[in-house]
Amino acid sequence: MYTYAYLAAALFWMIIWAVLYIVARPQRRATFWTALLLGPAGPISEYWFLQDYWRPIFAVEFSMGALRFGIEDYLATFALAGVCAGVFEILAARRGFPPLPRITLAALLRATSWSSLGLGLMILIASLLHMGSIRSLLVVLPLTSLLMLARHKRLLALALPLAIASALTYWLFYLLVFVPAFPGVFDALWNLNQTWRIMWLGVPIEEFLWVGATMLYAGPFYRVCTGVPLDGGNRLESPPPTP
């Protein structure tokens, strides 16, 4: 019954990403590049999640040494990251933020640096501090986001309410679509004893908190990495961390 549950969820978000990419033409750069640059985080994160948090069934599975993941991991993360960036930029445009520039080598280096920082913190917190995978993620994503946005308060002010809205939207997706389509899916595929055991109408709170944290990070990711001016004046000047 649950063989294609993860794939169905991933394709659901891929459809939303595709619609957003087609409809929101001014935000295409952020929608595409954020998805492409952050998509690998899905497969990489399974190194920790498969150890303690959940046991998904992959339609197409890959294995690279100690790392095991499915095509769903990349598709879901690709789509979610891109949707977060696209929605963020739609609202940024309405707030008067300037258009986004093309991707550059400098922007790619900044993106690599911020991604490397997040990965390094995940290794530190999950492995060295022996913190559970989902708890580690819920520390790493907000922490990296706050470091990235520390000098960009206008971006942070926009990202915070969007993070809350994204978490609530994802909860509704689970409640209205995913759980009715796959009853009992959390008992079947999640290790609920590794969660805080707080369920909101049958949905573990970790499952939508991490989406809110993803919006906080992925939403402004492209704009920060490209260093686009906020108001036609100074460019974003926060230097990227050293990988």
N, C-alpha and C positions, 0 to 999 in steps of 0.2 A: 504493500500500500504506500510505503514511503520512499520507494525506489527513486522516484522522480520529483520528490518534494523540493529538494534543494535546487534542482535544475529549473523547476517551475518558478520558484521565487526569483532566481537569477534572470530568467527570461522576462518576467514581469517588469523588472527594473530596467532591463535592456530596452524594452519597448518604450518605457517612459523616457529613457535617455535619447532614443532615436527621435521621438516626437519633439522633445525639447531642442535637439540639435537642428531639426528641420525648421521648426517654427521660430526659434529665437536666433535669428541670423547674426545680430551684433554680438551675441555671447558665444558664438561657435568656438572661438579660439580657446576660451576658458573651459567650455564643456568638453572639447576634444582633448586638449593637452593635459588637463588635470586628470581626466580618466586614464589617459595613456601612461602618464608618469606615476600615478598612484595605484594603478591596477595590480602591479606585482606584489603590493602589500598583502593582498588576499591570500595567495599561495604561501608567501613567507610566513604569515601569521599562523598558519596551520601547524607549523613546527611546535608551537605552544598549545594551541587550542585542542589539538587531537590528543594531547597527553592527559587533559583533565576536564575540559569544558563540554565537548560534545563528540558525537560519533556519526557524522553525516554519511549518507550513501551517495557515492559519486557515480554519475552516469558515465563519465570518462575520467579515469584516474591516471595520475602520473606519479613517478617516484624518482627522486634524485638524492641518492644516499639516504640520510636520515629524514629527509623531507618528503612527505607524502601529501598530495593535494589533488583537487579535481578541477576540471574546466570551469565548474560552477564558481570556484573561489575567485578566479580571475574575472569572469563575466560580472559577477555580483559586485565586486569591488570597483571594477572599471565603471560600471553603470552608476553606482551610488556616488562615487567621487565626482563623476562628471555632472550628475544631476545637482549635487550640492553646489558646485562651482557655477553652473548655469543659472540656478535660482538666485544665488547670491548676487551674480552680476546683473540680473534683471532688476533686482531691487536697488543695487548700487547705481545703475543708470537712472532710475527714478529719483534717486537722491542727488543727482547732479554730478556723480563721479564721471571722469573723462573716459572716452573709449579705450579699449584695450589694444596694446601694440602687438606686433608679431612676436613670436618666440625668438629668442636670441641665444647665442652660446652662453652669455653671462647669465641669462635666466635659467638655462638648463643646469648651470653650475650651482646656482642658488637652490634650485629644486633638489638637486642631488645632496646638497649640504643639509637642507632641512629634513629630507628623508633619512639621511644617514644619522642625524641626531635622534630622530624618533626611533630608528632601529636600535641604536646604541642604548637608549634609555630602556627599551623593551628588554634587551639582553640583560642589562644591569638589574632591573627590577624583578623580572620574572625568574631569571636564572640565579643571579648572585644573592638576591634577597629572598628567594624561595616564595614569592608571592604568586598566587594562582593566575592563570593566563588572562581571564576576563577582568580581574581586579587590576592587573598590571596595565592592561589596555586602557582602562578607565582612569588611570593615573597618567599614563604616557601621552595620550592624545590631548587632553586639556593642558597638560604642562607644556608640551611642545607648541601648542597653539598660542598659549600666553607668552611664551618666549618669542615666538615669531611675530606676534602682534603688539609686543610691549610698547613699541614706539609709534604704533599706528592706531591711536585710540578711536578714530572714526571707523576704521574697519572692525575693530573689536566691538564697538557699540552696535554695529549692524549685524555682526556674526552671532552675538549672544542670544538675542530674541529668535533669530533663525534657528539656532541650535535647539532651543526649547520647542519651537514649532515643528522641527524635523522629527524630534523624538516622539511627539504626540502623533504626528502623521504616520510614523512607522508602527506605532502601537495600534492605530486604527487599521492599518494594513493587516497586521497579524489578527486582530480581533474580527474584522469583517470579511477577510479574504482567505488568508493562509490557514488559520485554524479550522474554519468551516470546511475548507477543501481537504484538509488532512487532520481529522480529529485525533487527539492524543499524541500529536507530533512531538510535543515537548517531552513527554514521558518516554517516547520511543528513541529520540535522537539526541537529547540533551542529558548531561549528568547534573541533574538538578541539585544533588547534594553538594555540588561545587559552586552553587550560586548563593546569594544572600537569602534565598527561599522566601522572597517577597514577590508575590504574584499580583498583578493588577488585572482583574477579570480573566485570570488564567494565563497571563503572559508574564514571564520573568522580567523584572524591571531592567536587568542587564541588557536585554535584547533591544530595548529602545534607547537606553542611556548611551550605548556606544554609537548609535546613529546620530544622536545629538552632538556627541564629541567629534564625530567625523565631519559634521557640518562646520563646527567651529574651526577645524583644521583645513579641510578641503575647500570650503567655500571661498575664503580669501587667498588660497594658495597661489593661484596663477597671478593675481594682481600683485601680491607681495614679491613673487619671484621675478616678475617682469619690471618691477620698480616703477610702475606707471605713476605719474603725478596724481595727487588727490584732488587738486583744485586749480591746476594750471600753473602752479608755482613750483615749489621744490619737489624733487622726486623723492620717492621712498628711499630713505638713506640707511635703513637698518642693514648692516652687513650680515651676510650669511654666516652661520657657524662653521668652523672647520670640521670637515667630515672626520 
